[in-house]
Amino acid sequence: MANTLQKSLSPDAAGASGFLYDERRDFYISPNVTKELWTDVAPFLTTLSNIETRSDLKDPVFKMFEHRNPWQKQQFTVAGTPTIPDNDTGLTNTAAVVTYEGLGAPDASWIGLVCEIWDATKTTKRGVAMITNMAAAVPFWKLMSGTAFTCVATDIAVVIGNAQGEGMESPEPWADDLQVVWNACQIFKTPLQITGTLQAAVLRGESNELARLRSQKSQEHKIQKERTFLFGTRVGGTGLGEAGPTGLPDDTFNDIGRTSGTINGTTGKVRSTYGAMSAVLDYGSSDSTADYQNIFPITEASFKYSDWVDITEKMFQYVPTSGFKRAFCGAGALSFWNKLSSSSGFAGNSGWDVHLGDMDRDRLGFNYRMLETPHGMLQLIPTPVMTRSPYNKHMLVIDDSNIFHAQYRPSKYQTNIKTDNAYDGVKDQYFCDEGIGLQMIESHSVMYIK
């Protein structure tokens, strides 16, 4: 018998239709394999957890002590115009002190300090003098070295030591105190839910829908912590403003937080943690004349090697024990270091290039490249949450010894949390109550390219 029905794999002209096309053909080359972007979603969180995790917190709001040794920099600014002649007579032509750093308030503890007197720019040294007496917080001077000179009101006296007289009693002491900074842990909840019917279904793509959702929500939970630990802020600040000229207006220790929205008739206090990127940008300094500058804007079109040397000098002034610093960066910042031949890049500006290592993989599972700088090594770590954000051209450089992962309650996966009235389905959630501890804000820094 002749077969009068001609079959074809092609659908009709109107598109995909027909029993053969709809029901019998299998278009799935690997029906149980699904690909995902961003398998390594949170390198900052991973690094932070491995640097140090503190799980001994007694309260979700926590304080930390820090201290800056005053001997790092001891100096003060002269307010008047005292004349310091080349003799050993007592002087009455003195001047008050305007600002001082690394010293107690002007009092008898200053007697015996030996200082180099410099102009305001610290380019002209006028001489070396000693404070021999203090009257109403005003120092009396005697010349120790150099020729007689008269101070200018903005001159800076840099302490180089102290000299005491033979047979004299010990000078008056002074001492500073510890400083306190703080942060808080934040409650994260990432739920997932499916019906009992869907849970029992045999599906293509992923055969187990509950397992697929668990994997997806696990990464969502992790990446939201990553964003928070980088970009989060909190009511009451952190107290980190001690390092710079000013803190934030609301920088006061408290446990006030915000009020949550109503869920099933209840509300609760929302605490939040202050992220590392936000903390540096909010509390750090971009003053290029300051020793503690740790925010470095880079103008790509005019950036020069001398600028790079100055930046890394300040960035590495607090030497890390590991010998290098980690720099979490968006793709735009990483691309910047690779643009060596462009007319707007380094080579076109200054005739120099950078030594950037090959892409390697850290033992923690993320990719990185090592960047050699004039003052130290930077481990450049591509960070996905920075790439897909306004921080694409930013780099957060951390000091491992001054940052940690704070864990008030351990992370857990809570299963079957909805059981009332014989609910036909499954609702689970990822839960944690965590934050970060950040100290010595000037040891961390941010570079951003504009």
Buried (B, 14 or more C-beta within 10 A) or exposed (E): EEEEEEEEEEBEEEEEEBEEBEEEEEEEEEEEEEEEEEEBBBBBBBBBBEBEBBEEBEEBBBEBEBEBEBEEBBBBBBBBEBBBBEEEEEBEBBBBBEEBBBBBEBEEBBBBBBBBBBBEEEEEEBBBBBBBBBEEEBBBBBBBEBEEBEBBEEBBBBBEEBEEEEEEEEBEEEEEEEBEBBBBBBBBEBBBBBEEEBBEEEEEEBEBBBEBBBBBBBBBBBBBBBBBBBBBBBBBBBBBBBBBEEBBEEBEEEEEBEEEEEEEEEEEEBBBBBBBBBBBBBBBBEEEEEEBBBBBEBEBEEBBBEBBEBBBEBBBBBEBEEEBBBBBBBBBBBEBBEBEEEEEBBBEBBEEEBEBEEEEEBEEEBEBBBBEBEBBBBBBBBBBBBBBBEBBBBBBBBBBBBBBBBBBBEBEEEEEEEEEEEEEBBBBBBBBBBBBBBBBBBBBBBBBBE
